[in-house]
Amino acid sequence: MALNIRQMEILDLARVTGRVGVEELAERFEVTLQTIRRDLGELADQGVLDRVHGGAVMRSGVSNIGYEERRRMNEDAKATIARACAAEIPDNCSIIINLGTTTEAVARELLHHRNLTVITNNMNVANILVANESCDIMVAGGALRRSDGGLVGDLTTEFMTQFKPDYAIIGSSALDADGDLLDFDMAEVRVSRAITELARKSFLVTDVSKLERSAPVRIISMAELDTVFVDRPLPGPLTQKCREWETRVIVAE
């Protein structure tokens, strides 16, 4: 079935924001809620969106959304989360930063920090922080993933085990209601697990829309983190779990 112009615009919006809402779309296109629901249903039937309560999200699967699409999704939320996380990072400390577009946003917020040592397997993070002359940057070896500038594999994990940084800053491709961080690439997951075990404090930076996505590989639980930085409050049951785990949740503003 060919998409009409409105459906193509809806799909473009979903690619950029990650989620679209029925009421917002109806107002934007000046059509009825029923018309938008029909559009979303047809897009879901074609396998490009997943329906969720009140709207739709980009389809989850066994592979991640392309890097450029992920970089554009929820850009404002990522920037807000990144500022909140960077505010918790002091000068004169060591940090491991892993893969992800939100962790890259954190790197941009660290450009004016002083005397940082940054260890990373993310070529984009390294390229961002080159502009900070007081920042020492150590880049892991490993297999380069051309799609997003990530370095992964056993060599990367082995490199990371040489360090015990003050902070680890990680992202994830998806979250589930039990508080587990999820991802698509087992090699990347091994690196993420290693750095959270090694760091004195581990921070997760993620927007709450990740709860509407799924991925097949478990990284760790939020119970193993010190702080979670999000753009809006977590659902009540997950907030309660974080309290029980003594995992701090910071809603960025």
DANOR-V257497 format. One record per residue. PHI is phi as a letter, one per 30 degrees, with the letter a starting at -180 (NA if undefined). PSI is psi in whole degrees, -180 to 180 (none if undefined). Layout:
# DANOR-V257497
phi:PHI psi:PSI
phi:PHI psi:PSI
This chain:
# DANOR-V257497
phi:NA psi:128
phi:d psi:144
phi:d psi:142
phi:d psi:173
phi:d psi:-43
phi:d psi:-42
phi:d psi:-36
phi:d psi:-38
phi:d psi:-39
phi:d psi:-44
phi:d psi:-40
phi:d psi:-42
phi:d psi:-42
phi:d psi:-37
phi:d psi:-37
phi:d psi:-44
phi:c psi:-18
phi:i psi:-28
phi:b psi:143
phi:b psi:144
phi:c psi:145
phi:e psi:-49
phi:d psi:-43
phi:d psi:-39
phi:d psi:-41
phi:d psi:-41
phi:d psi:-41
phi:d psi:-44
phi:c psi:-2
phi:h psi:50
phi:b psi:175
phi:d psi:160
phi:e psi:-38
phi:d psi:-39
phi:d psi:-44
phi:d psi:-41
phi:d psi:-39
phi:d psi:-42
phi:e psi:-47
phi:d psi:-37
phi:d psi:-41
phi:d psi:-38
phi:d psi:-38
phi:d psi:-41
phi:d psi:-31
phi:d psi:-2
phi:i psi:17
phi:c psi:-19
phi:b psi:156
phi:c psi:131
phi:d psi:138
phi:b psi:170
phi:e psi:121
phi:i psi:3
phi:l psi:-141
phi:a psi:158
phi:b psi:163
phi:e psi:142
phi:d psi:132
phi:d psi:164
phi:a psi:-153
phi:c psi:-3
phi:b psi:153
phi:d psi:161
phi:d psi:149
phi:e psi:152
phi:e psi:-48
phi:d psi:-38
phi:d psi:-42
phi:d psi:-38
phi:d psi:-35
phi:d psi:-20
phi:d psi:131
phi:h psi:43
phi:e psi:-42
phi:d psi:-43
phi:d psi:-42
phi:d psi:-41
phi:d psi:-40
phi:d psi:-44
phi:d psi:-44
phi:d psi:-41
phi:d psi:-42
phi:d psi:-41
phi:d psi:-46
phi:d psi:-31
phi:d psi:-20
phi:c psi:-5
phi:c psi:118
phi:d psi:166
phi:d psi:165
phi:i psi:46
phi:b psi:173
phi:c psi:143
phi:b psi:140
phi:c psi:130
phi:b psi:127
phi:c psi:-159
phi:d psi:153
phi:k psi:150
phi:d psi:-27
phi:d psi:-37
phi:d psi:-32
phi:d psi:-37
phi:d psi:-37
phi:d psi:-43
phi:e psi:-40
phi:d psi:-33
phi:d psi:-9
phi:c psi:6
phi:d psi:-24
phi:c psi:5
phi:d psi:156
phi:c psi:140
phi:h psi:49
phi:c psi:146
phi:c psi:118
phi:c psi:124
phi:c psi:132
phi:a psi:153
phi:c psi:22
phi:c psi:108
phi:d psi:-32
phi:d psi:-40
phi:d psi:-45
phi:d psi:-44
phi:d psi:-35
phi:d psi:-47
phi:d psi:-6
phi:e psi:-31
phi:d psi:-14
phi:c psi:101
phi:d psi:-19
phi:c psi:9
phi:c psi:122
phi:d psi:130
phi:c psi:128
phi:c psi:122
phi:c psi:129
phi:d psi:152
phi:d psi:-178
phi:k psi:-176
phi:d psi:126
phi:d psi:126
phi:c psi:103
phi:d psi:-26
phi:d psi:-29
phi:b psi:9
phi:i psi:20
phi:c psi:147
phi:c psi:125
phi:b psi:168
phi:j psi:179
phi:d psi:-37
phi:d psi:-38
phi:d psi:-47
phi:d psi:-44
phi:d psi:-41
phi:e psi:-46
phi:d psi:-30
phi:d psi:-7
phi:d psi:-7
phi:b psi:155
phi:b psi:80
phi:d psi:165
phi:d psi:-38
phi:b psi:145
phi:c psi:132
phi:c psi:116
phi:b psi:159
phi:b psi:-180
phi:a psi:156
phi:d psi:-26
phi:a psi:163
phi:b psi:152
phi:c psi:170
phi:d psi:-19
phi:d psi:-5
phi:j psi:14
phi:d psi:139
phi:d psi:136
phi:b psi:153
phi:a psi:179
phi:c psi:-27
phi:c psi:116
phi:d psi:-36
phi:d psi:-40
phi:d psi:-38
phi:d psi:-40
phi:d psi:-40
phi:d psi:-46
phi:d psi:-41
phi:d psi:-43
phi:d psi:-45
phi:d psi:-30
phi:d psi:-28
phi:d psi:-31
phi:d psi:-33
phi:d psi:150
phi:d psi:-35
phi:b psi:140
phi:c psi:127
phi:c psi:135
phi:c psi:131
phi:c psi:119
phi:a psi:147
phi:d psi:151
phi:d psi:-17
phi:d psi:-18
phi:d psi:-20
phi:d psi:-17
phi:c psi:5
phi:c psi:164
phi:b psi:153
phi:b psi:155
phi:d psi:-15
phi:c psi:129
phi:d psi:133
phi:d psi:-77
phi:b psi:180
phi:c psi:153
phi:e psi:-22
phi:d psi:-24
phi:c psi:3
phi:c psi:156
phi:d psi:-43
phi:b psi:142
phi:c psi:126
phi:c psi:122
phi:b psi:167
phi:c psi:-18
phi:a psi:163
phi:e psi:144
phi:d psi:158
phi:e psi:150
phi:e psi:-51
phi:d psi:-37
phi:d psi:-35
phi:d psi:-42
phi:d psi:-41
phi:e psi:-43
phi:d psi:-38
phi:d psi:-45
phi:d psi:-36
phi:d psi:-9
phi:i psi:35
phi:c psi:119
phi:d psi:137
phi:c psi:123
phi:c psi:118
phi:d psi:112
phi:d psi:144
phi:b psi:none
